Amino acid sequence: MTGTGTGTGTRITARELNRSTLARQLLLRREALDAAEGVRRVVALQAQQPASPYVALWNRLSGFDPAGLDTAFAEHRVVKATLMRLTLHAVHAEDHPAFREAMHPVVRASRLGSRFTASGLTAEDSEALVPRLLEFADRPRTTAECEAWLGEQLGAPAQDGAWWGLRQYAPLLHAPTASPWSFGHRPSYIAPRTGPLRTDPEASAVSLRRLVLRYLSGFGPASVADVAQFAMVTRSRARAAVADLAGELERLVGPAGEELFDLPGAPRPDGAEPAPPRLMAMWDSVLLAYADRGRVLPEAYRRTVIRANGDVLPTLLVDGYVAGVWRPVAGGVEAAAFHPLPEDVWERLGAEARSLAGFLADREPEVYRRYGHWWSRLPEATLRVLPAG
């Protein structure tokens, strides 16, 4: 089903919503795109764990070479920065200015509050410091270098909270630092190549409208609540942005009667469209991009997959929905299924596991190992080791 009307309430089912997400996230079939275009198509990849954008693109692109994403990061065609939900994301460089401008009020309120001002600085001080910091960061700068620079600007060592607030309030990018996934656990920072960002309220409103359009292209159809969840903006801002775009959007009625919005002509496959199994990255965006995560993540499994400390586990996607979790082990991938799976599904998961093991072999065969503590806390599940060869 593809929407073509002006939109007074075409009804869409839960499975059609699921398939719409999978189609736009390149999860119904892998596509032959380079890394930068792949990132553009899926809009944003959560990137607080360095390997996850790579695993996410492996799930979505045919013949994906991780060196292509290395190069895209090095050439600033894809950038990593604090953006939606105040979380590190990898986005296409052309999207970064609008996304960051849209997020400016949220970043300012959250990062220039009491923790920042306890250092003795004020929000007004930050406005004077940011241009100078961006000039200093014309090449990659380590945390130690930035803290030393800040101390020089202040004439005394920076107090706790000063660099914490400033490094996220300033529109800094993370600079590639280390193999195997371009970014190590000790970040370096560099200024964007796209020039100064606009921070006035009107610019933020205009940019939020662009973010909404880009969000719908990669994750739609979606509600106002979904937009607010994705960007972590207030529902009033999200509602105003959607209202301003009314002439450009199609209105739909969701499975529970909720009002949804979409781009006219955007792909919305039939709910019967086959969805191949996938081994999804930690923090994959499809699990976090909606207020109602049941679009992909069944409610019964939500607390198992999204841990209380914020970890979002690597998942098995079966028929378009989360059906379990996985982790690399010696000789392959261990999968834990939360409900019985047919043998042919296990066979297809096994093929994915062999491909993933080959993908990881030259980079980090036991990716996510440092998060392995959650494995012993899983509920009862069917466990299988899917061999690498």
C-alpha positions in Angstrom: 0.0 0.0 0.0 1.4 3.4 -0.9 -0.3 6.6 0.2 -1.2 8.9 -2.7 -4.0 11.1 -1.4 -4.0 14.4 0.4 -4.8 12.5 3.6 -8.0 12.6 5.6 -7.4 9.4 7.4 -6.2 6.3 5.5 -6.1 3.4 8.0 -2.9 1.5 8.5 -2.5 -1.8 10.4 0.1 -2.7 13.0 1.9 -5.0 10.5 1.8 -2.4 7.8 3.5 0.0 10.2 6.1 -2.6 11.0 6.8 -3.2 7.3 6.9 0.5 6.6 9.7 0.9 9.2 11.6 -2.1 7.9 11.3 -0.9 4.3 12.7 2.6 5.1 15.4 1.2 7.4 16.5 -1.2 4.6 15.6 -4.2 6.6 13.3 -5.9 4.2 16.3 -6.4 1.8 19.8 -5.2 1.8 20.6 -2.5 -0.8 23.7 -1.8 -2.8 24.6 1.6 -1.4 27.9 3.1 -0.2 28.2 3.9 3.5 27.4 7.6 3.3 24.3 7.1 1.2 23.2 4.2 3.5 23.4 6.5 6.5 21.5 9.2 4.6 18.7 6.7 3.7 18.2 5.5 7.3 18.6 9.1 8.6 20.4 8.4 11.9 22.3 5.5 13.5 22.8 5.4 17.3 26.6 5.5 17.9 27.4 5.5 21.6 28.9 2.1 21.1 31.5 2.4 18.3 30.8 -0.9 16.6 27.1 -0.4 16.3 26.9 1.9 13.2 29.0 -0.7 11.4 26.8 -3.6 12.5 23.7 -1.6 11.7 24.9 -1.0 8.1 26.0 -4.6 7.7 22.3 -5.5 8.4 21.2 -3.0 5.7 23.7 -2.8 2.9 24.7 -5.6 0.5 28.4 -6.3 0.3 29.0 -3.7 3.0 32.7 -3.0 3.5 33.5 -1.4 6.9 36.4 0.4 5.4 33.8 2.5 3.5 32.4 3.8 6.7 35.9 4.4 8.1 36.6 6.6 5.0 33.2 8.4 5.3 34.0 9.3 8.9 37.6 10.4 8.0 36.3 12.6 5.1 33.5 14.1 7.2 30.8 12.7 4.8 29.3 10.9 7.8 29.7 12.6 11.2 29.3 11.5 14.8 27.9 13.9 17.3 25.5 14.4 20.3 22.1 14.9 18.6 18.7 13.4 19.1 17.9 12.3 22.7 21.2 13.9 23.7 22.8 10.6 22.4 25.7 10.1 20.1 24.4 9.5 16.5 26.1 8.9 13.2 24.4 11.0 10.5 25.1 12.3 7.0 27.2 15.5 7.2 24.5 17.4 5.2 21.9 16.6 7.9 24.0 17.5 10.9 23.5 21.3 10.8 19.7 21.1 10.8 19.6 18.3 13.3 21.8 20.2 15.7 19.9 23.4 15.3 16.6 21.7 15.9 18.1 20.2 19.1 19.7 23.5 20.3 17.0 24.4 22.9 17.1 20.9 24.4 20.9 20.8 24.5 21.1 24.3 26.1 18.6 23.5 28.8 20.1 20.1 29.7 23.8 21.0 29.5 23.9 24.5 30.9 22.0 23.8 34.0 23.0 23.4 37.6 25.9 21.0 37.0 27.4 23.5 34.6 26.8 26.6 36.7 28.1 24.9 39.8 31.5 25.3 38.1 31.1 29.0 38.5 30.3 29.6 34.8 27.0 30.9 33.5 25.1 30.2 30.4 26.2 33.6 29.1 29.8 32.6 29.6 29.3 29.6 27.3 28.1 31.8 24.5 31.5 33.6 24.6 33.5 30.4 24.9 31.8 28.3 22.1 33.2 30.3 19.1 36.7 30.3 20.6 36.4 26.5 21.3 35.3 25.8 17.7 38.3 27.8 16.5 40.6 25.9 18.8 39.1 22.6 17.5 40.0 23.2 13.9 41.9 19.9 14.1 41.3 16.9 16.4 41.7 17.8 20.1 41.8 15.3 22.9 39.8 15.8 26.1 43.0 16.7 28.0 43.8 19.3 25.4 40.3 20.8 25.6 40.3 20.9 29.4 43.8 22.6 29.3 42.5 25.1 26.8 39.4 25.8 28.9 41.6 26.4 32.0 43.7 28.9 30.0 40.5 30.7 28.9 39.3 30.9 32.5 42.7 31.7 34.0 42.4 28.7 36.4 41.8 25.0 36.2 38.2 24.3 35.0 35.9 23.1 37.8 33.9 19.9 37.6 30.9 20.4 35.2 32.5 23.1 33.1 33.9 20.9 30.3 31.1 18.4 30.7 28.5 21.0 29.8 30.6 22.9 27.2 31.7 19.8 25.2 28.1 18.9 24.5 26.7 22.4 24.2 29.2 23.3 21.6 28.4 21.7 18.3 31.5 19.6 18.3 31.9 16.4 16.3 33.8 13.3 17.5 37.0 12.9 15.5 38.1 9.4 14.4 40.7 8.1 16.9 41.3 4.4 16.7 40.6 1.0 15.1 38.7 -1.2 14.9 35.6 1.0 14.6 37.1 4.5 13.9 36.3 5.6 17.4 37.9 4.4 20.6 36.6 4.9 24.2 38.7 8.1 24.7 37.1 10.7 22.4 38.7 13.5 20.5 36.7 16.5 19.2 36.7 18.6 16.0 34.6 21.5 14.8 32.1 20.9 12.0 33.2 21.9 8.5 29.7 23.4 7.8 30.3 26.7 9.5 28.5 28.3 12.5 25.1 27.0 13.5 22.1 29.2 13.9 20.8 29.3 17.5 17.9 31.8 17.4 14.4 30.4 18.0 13.1 30.8 14.5 16.1 28.9 13.1 15.5 26.1 15.6 11.9 25.9 14.5 12.8 25.8 10.8 15.4 23.1 11.5 13.0 21.0 13.6 10.6 21.0 10.6 13.5 19.6 8.4 14.2 17.0 11.1 10.6 15.9 11.1 10.6 15.4 7.3 13.9 13.5 7.5 12.5 11.4 10.4 9.4 10.5 8.5 11.5 9.5 5.5 13.4 7.0 7.5 10.9 6.0 10.3 7.4 7.0 9.2 4.5 6.9 9.4 4.7 8.3 12.9 2.7 10.3 15.5 3.5 13.6 17.2 4.5 11.5 20.3 6.9 9.5 18.1 8.5 12.7 16.8 8.9 14.0 20.3 10.4 10.7 21.5 12.9 10.5 18.6 14.2 14.0 19.0 13.5 14.3 22.8 11.8 17.6 22.2 8.6 18.6 24.0 5.4 17.4 22.4 4.3 21.0 22.0 7.3 21.7 19.8 6.8 18.5 17.9 3.1 19.3 17.4 3.9 22.8 16.2 6.4 21.5 13.7 3.9 18.9 12.3 1.2 21.5 12.1 3.5 23.9 10.2 4.1 21.0 7.7 0.4 20.1 7.4 0.3 20.9 3.7 3.3 18.6 3.0 2.1 15.6 5.0 -0.4 12.8 4.6 -2.6 12.0 7.6 -3.3 8.3 8.5 -5.2 6.5 11.2 -3.1 4.0 13.2 -4.2 0.6 14.5 -5.4 2.0 17.8 -7.1 5.0 16.1 -4.1 7.3 16.7 -3.3 10.1 14.2 -0.2 9.4 12.2 1.7 11.5 9.6 3.8 10.5 6.6 5.3 11.8 3.4 3.0 11.4 0.5 4.2 8.6 -1.8 6.5 7.1 0.8 6.8 3.3 0.8 4.3 1.4 2.9 4.4 -2.3 2.0 1.6 -4.7 2.6 1.7 -6.3 6.0 2.2 -9.7 4.3 5.6 -8.6 2.9 8.2 -11.2 4.0 10.8 -9.9 6.5 14.1 -11.8 6.7 15.7 -12.5 10.0 18.4 -10.1 11.1 21.0 -9.9 14.0 20.6 -6.3 15.0 23.2 -4.1 16.6 23.1 -2.9 20.2 21.1 0.3 20.4 19.7 -0.1 16.9 17.6 2.9 16.1 14.5 1.0 15.2 14.1 0.0 18.8 14.3 3.6 20.1 12.7 5.8 17.5 9.1 5.6 18.6 7.0 6.4 21.7 5.3 3.1 21.0 8.1 0.7 20.7 5.7 -2.2 20.0 6.1 -1.4 16.3 9.2 -3.6 16.4 9.7 -4.6 20.0 6.9 -6.6 21.7 6.0 -5.2 25.0 6.6 -8.5 26.7 10.3 -8.3 25.8 10.9 -4.6 26.3 12.4 -4.7 29.8 14.6 -7.6 28.8 16.0 -5.9 25.8 16.2 -2.3 27.1 17.9 -2.6 30.4 17.3 -0.4 33.4 20.8 1.2 33.0 20.0 2.2 29.4 21.8 -0.7 27.6 19.8 -1.8 24.5 20.9 -5.4 23.7 21.7 -6.8 20.3 18.5 -8.5 19.1 17.2 -11.2 16.9 14.7 -9.8 14.4 12.3 -12.5 13.2 9.3 -11.7 10.9 10.0 -8.0 11.6 9.8 -8.2 15.4 12.3 -8.8 18.2 12.3 -12.5 19.1 15.4 -12.8 21.2 19.0 -11.6 21.7 22.5 -12.6 20.6 26.1 -12.4 21.5 29.4 -13.5 19.8 31.1 -16.6 21.3 34.1 -18.6 20.4 33.3 -20.3 17.1 30.1 -18.4 16.2 27.1 -16.5 17.6 25.0 -17.6 20.6 21.3 -16.8 20.1 18.6 -16.8 22.8 15.1 -17.0 21.5 12.3 -15.8 23.8 9.7 -18.0 22.0 9.9 -21.1 19.9 11.2 -20.5 16.3 10.6 -22.8 13.3 13.7 -24.8 12.2 13.8 -22.9 8.9 14.1 -19.6 10.8 17.0 -21.1 12.8 18.6 -22.0 9.5 18.3 -18.5 8.2 19.6 -17.0 11.4 22.5 -19.4 11.1 23.3 -18.0 7.6 23.2 -14.5 9.1 25.5 -15.6 11.9 28.0 -17.0 9.5 28.0 -13.8 7.6 28.3 -11.7 10.7 31.2 -13.8 12.1 33.0 -13.2 8.8 32.3 -9.5 9.0 33.6 -9.3 12.5 36.6 -11.5 12.1 39.1 -8.8 11.0 37.8 -6.2 13.3 36.4 -7.4 16.7 35.3 -11.1 16.7 33.8 -10.7 20.2 32.1 -7.4 19.7 30.1 -6.2 22.7 32.0 -8.5 25.0 32.2 -5.8 27.7 28.4 -5.9 28.0 28.3 -9.7 28.5 27.2 -9.4 32.1 23.6 -9.1 31.0 23.6 -12.6 29.5 23.3 -14.4 32.8 20.2 -12.2 33.7 18.1 -13.3 30.7 14.7 -14.9 31.3 14.2 -18.5 30.2 15.0 -18.8 26.5 16.0 -21.4 23.9 19.8 -21.1 23.4 21.7 -22.1 20.3 25.2 -21.5 19.2 25.1 -20.7 15.5 28.5 -21.7 14.1 30.8 -19.3 12.2 31.6 -21.8 9.5 
